[in-house]
């Protein structure tokens, strides 16, 4: 409901949609962050897809369809480039890996997803369309270019911190503070693997691998 309100009232300057409750105060939670909001919409859509695919009841399938469409639409309307990439990657994985689905169902799923993405993309303001299509990290211009540059920079900075503390890292939860000290940047690396390397070093990564292998 909050995302719908924000979309109708165009609460953000560039037309991107979140479920943040800016109009009643607050808005500091994950709902106000476009990539996180898009990711949670993906989770919601996949859960509904799972129930529709595994249930024998046609009522469940019919009820899940609008929810899946709405989840995909909100991901596009959020203007999150990671959300758009998640739609492509997840849709491709489901198309080829969901073995219990018939060929006809796969084609309908792929066609329906493509139609939803295109329709919602056409509803976006020009700045949001430009942001979604601006995926080149070396493009200094265009909507969202600064965000991309910052993310590329933090990847290099996380590797720098790992090179300083390769064995045990800078300490869990210390990346922002250490990165601010060395590089004057309080941003996280937006990469879970590099983040783990920078904060926990090879010790953390090897322990995680051992635990996964044991399980």
N, C-alpha and C positions, 0 to 999 in steps of 0.2 A: 504493500500500500504506500509506503513512504517513497519508494522508487517511482511509482506511478504519479504521485503528487509532484515529485521533483521534475519528472519529464513534462508534465502538463504546464508547470509554472516556470520551466527553464531556469532552475535555481542556480545552475553553474554558468560561468561566463562563456565557456566554449560549447555548451550544450551537452556535455557528458552527464550521464545519469548515475547516481548512486542511491542507496537507501538511507543515507545520512539524514538525521532529523534536524537540519539546520534551522528550519522554520519554527521549531519549538524549543530551540536551545540544544546544546550538546553537539553531536556530530563528530565527536573525536574517536569513535570506535571504528572497528574494521568496516562497518557499513559505509563509512565515508571515504574509503580507499578503493579506487576503481578496480585495480587488479584483484584485490581480495574479494570484493563484491562479485566480480566476474567468476572467480574460482568457486565461490560458494554457490553461485547460480549453476555452474557446471555440475557440482556435486548433487544439487537438487534435481537437475535434469536427468542425471545418470541413475539416481535412485528410482525415479519414476519410470525410467526406461526399463530398469531391472524388474520392477513389479509388473509392468505391462508384458514383458517378454516371458516371465516365468509363470504368470497367472493364467488359468484356463477360463477365467470369467471375462466375457466380452465387456462387461460394465467397467471392470478395472482398466482394460485397454482403452476404452472410450474416455474415461475420466483422466487417464494419464496423458493423453495426447495434447490437450490445451496447456497442461502444466509444463510439458517438455518444450512446446513451442514458446511459451512465455519465458522459460529459463534461457533458451537460446537467444530470444529477442533481447532480454535484459543484458546478456553478455555483450551483444553488439552495441546496444544503446549506451553501455558504460564507457565506450570509447577506449577500452583497454586492449592494447596490442597483444599482450600475453593471452588475454581472453580469446581473441580471434585466432591466435595460433593454437590454443588449446582445443577450440572447436574443430579445426582442421585435423590436428593430430589424433584427437579422440575419435572423431568420426571415421577417419581412415582406419584406425585400429579396430573399431567395432565392425567395420565393413568386411575386413579380411579375417578377423580372429573370432568373431562370434559364430562358432560352428553350428550352434543349435538353430540359427535362423535360416530360413529358406532363401533361395536366390531371389525370389520375388519380394520377400520382406526386405532383404538388403537393398534392392533397387529402390523400393518405395521409401526406405529410410534415408538413403543417400539423396534421392530427389527431393523429399520433403525438407531435409536439412538444408539443402542448397537453396530452395525457394525461400525458407525462413530467413536465412542469412542475407540473401539479396534484397528481400522486401524490407527488412529492418534496416539494412544498410542505406537504402534509398530514403528512409525517413530521417536519417541523421543530418544535422547541420553540416555545412561545408567544412568547417574547422575540424569537426569530429571525423569526417570522412578522410580529410587530409592526414589527421593523426594516425588513423588506423593503417593507412597505406604507407606511412613514413617509417619503414622498417630498416632503412640503411643507417647503420651506426656512424657512418662517416659523412652523412649529409648534415652540414652545419645549419641548414635552413629548414623551414617548414614546422608545422605544429608538432610538438613533442620532441623536437630535436635536442633540446637541452636535457630532457629526461634521459634520452638515450646516451648522450655524451657522459652524463654523470654515472650511469650504470657501467659503461665501458671503463671509465676511470676507476670505479670501485673494484672492478675485477683485477685491474693491474695493482691496485693498492693492497688487495687481499693476498695476492701472490707475493708482494713485497713483505708483508707481515709474516707470511709463512716462511719466507727465506730467512727472516731474522730469528724466528722461533720454530724451526722445523720439527723438533721432537715432540714437544708438549704444547705448542701454540702459545698464544698470548693470554690464555685463560678463558674459560667459558663465561660468556657475557661481557667480555672486555673489548670486543672488536671496535665498537664505536669509539670508546675512550682512547684506545691505542691509535686508531686511525686518525682521530682528531689531533692527538699529540704529534704524530709524524707528518700528517698531510693536511691537517686543518679541515678534514671532511668528516662529518658525523653520520654520513649515510651508510647503510648496510650494503653488503656486496650483491644482494639479490641473486645469490647463487648458493644453494645449500651446501654443495660439495666444497666450494672454496671457503665458505663461511666456517665449515667444520674444520678444514685444514688450518685456517688462520687462528681459530680459537683453541682447537684441541691438538693440532699437529698430527703427525703420523700415528702417534699413540692412540688417539681417539678413532681415527679411520680404521686402523688395524683391529682395534677392539670391536668396532661395529661389524667389520667383516667376519671376525671370528664368531661373534654372537649369531649372525645371520647364517653362517655355515653350520653351526651347531644345531640351530633350530631346524 
